[in-house]
């Protein structure tokens, strides 16, 4: 580089800095400095020429005051016109998208080039820059002075595919997931009550009038074993039948009468062996279990059929859950149920649905479901409250997508398929069972497709806008074709 050229470059830079400083501080030595530079034979670089249409007007002093139309300051100075080339862009160079004005200018230039050279990218129409359903066959501005955005034929792949720039995909947080086969289950959360197994409850009662002679040291809540003595009673009818059996050994009628009076076989055998009528007959527990009720009191008279003891086996209990009517369709016999009680926090008891009762409560609109649970350690007690989770579904893997991927409008369900390179295709689907995290898809997607799980509402809104604009453009083309054909 020559010395003169080097000096010219330094002076030009200094001149530009000095001009900016002086203009910002209100001084007036700029003409003198420019004359000095000119006298030295150094030419300042010419300012860049603004290009493109005027997009807005700015305060002449550079203050942040803007206007869509020309206006003046209080002292009568006109606002400065800002052209498209002077507009500020905050996008990265490699990912920056053209501003609406630049796209309009490019569209007009390409449209002119297409007329002469048959360019392949033909402008179909111009759409509203604010996303409103308004199109124009020629460039125009909206009420705010913003240029309409051109839509090219090359940008439309056919169908409803939406193209999003890679930078925008990253900024909006778009995430995808691969469609796969999964077991989809939606637990039904319902309250329940622990109850005795009706088949495991027995009462101790006489079948004739009797008097309680003695009661063993057993009270309500005690656990008893099968065959353990409970109460001793005196009954005239039983004693008469026992005397007849002794007087007529081997007579089957006398033995049958004692059996009808509910005398145990062991007591009858003892009468035959000892050939003596006992003063009181011993009543024993018919099963292992818990004494739920004791009514026997020494010296009392018990009429035929009066309950002396009530004993229940709690080794297996029921949980009766009230399932809302709307959830009954997913409940089947044999499904797994998880039960939690307050007396055992953090412990989950597992059982299966045994019976779905065949009626709906008219007051609560619920149906009772019975779950059988083993209770070997006695954790569960009758009348406890329980929280029940019933797993719906049949346990077979089905085609499923994350529940966040399904856009449900009420009338239809849509997922967005990632076609790669920023292209997304909205696709209507038929859904099945809705699980906690995944939803069954019966039609519309296949295993291996990638669906959008985050920011899908933004892409769906863009797709709906595109469809609306295409519909308007198609209607306009049909009207123009009709006019060209002479149709009214």
Secondary structure as GFF3:
##gff-version 3
##sequence-region A 1 488
A	DSSP	alpha_helix	3	25	.	.	.	ID=ss1
A	DSSP	alpha_helix	30	39	.	.	.	ID=ss2
A	DSSP	beta_strand	54	58	.	.	.	ID=ss3
A	DSSP	beta_strand	66	67	.	.	.	ID=ss4
A	DSSP	beta_strand	80	83	.	.	.	ID=ss5
A	DSSP	three_ten_helix	84	86	.	.	.	ID=ss6
A	DSSP	alpha_helix	100	117	.	.	.	ID=ss7
A	DSSP	beta_strand	123	127	.	.	.	ID=ss8
A	DSSP	beta_strand	135	136	.	.	.	ID=ss9
A	DSSP	beta_strand	149	152	.	.	.	ID=ss10
A	DSSP	three_ten_helix	153	155	.	.	.	ID=ss11
A	DSSP	beta_strand	161	163	.	.	.	ID=ss12
A	DSSP	alpha_helix	166	171	.	.	.	ID=ss13
A	DSSP	beta_strand	175	178	.	.	.	ID=ss14
A	DSSP	beta_strand	180	182	.	.	.	ID=ss15
A	DSSP	beta_strand	188	196	.	.	.	ID=ss16
A	DSSP	three_ten_helix	198	200	.	.	.	ID=ss17
A	DSSP	beta_strand	201	205	.	.	.	ID=ss18
A	DSSP	beta_strand	210	215	.	.	.	ID=ss19
A	DSSP	beta_strand	223	224	.	.	.	ID=ss20
A	DSSP	beta_strand	229	234	.	.	.	ID=ss21
A	DSSP	alpha_helix	236	247	.	.	.	ID=ss22
A	DSSP	alpha_helix	252	260	.	.	.	ID=ss23
A	DSSP	alpha_helix	265	274	.	.	.	ID=ss24
A	DSSP	beta_strand	281	284	.	.	.	ID=ss25
A	DSSP	beta_strand	289	294	.	.	.	ID=ss26
A	DSSP	beta_strand	301	302	.	.	.	ID=ss27
A	DSSP	beta_strand	307	312	.	.	.	ID=ss28
A	DSSP	beta_strand	316	324	.	.	.	ID=ss29
A	DSSP	three_ten_helix	325	330	.	.	.	ID=ss30
A	DSSP	beta_strand	336	341	.	.	.	ID=ss31
A	DSSP	three_ten_helix	342	344	.	.	.	ID=ss32
A	DSSP	beta_strand	349	360	.	.	.	ID=ss33
A	DSSP	beta_strand	366	374	.	.	.	ID=ss34
A	DSSP	beta_strand	385	390	.	.	.	ID=ss35
A	DSSP	beta_strand	398	402	.	.	.	ID=ss36
A	DSSP	three_ten_helix	403	405	.	.	.	ID=ss37
A	DSSP	beta_strand	407	408	.	.	.	ID=ss38
A	DSSP	beta_strand	413	420	.	.	.	ID=ss39
A	DSSP	beta_strand	423	434	.	.	.	ID=ss40
A	DSSP	beta_strand	438	443	.	.	.	ID=ss41
A	DSSP	beta_strand	450	454	.	.	.	ID=ss42
A	DSSP	alpha_helix	456	484	.	.	.	ID=ss43
###
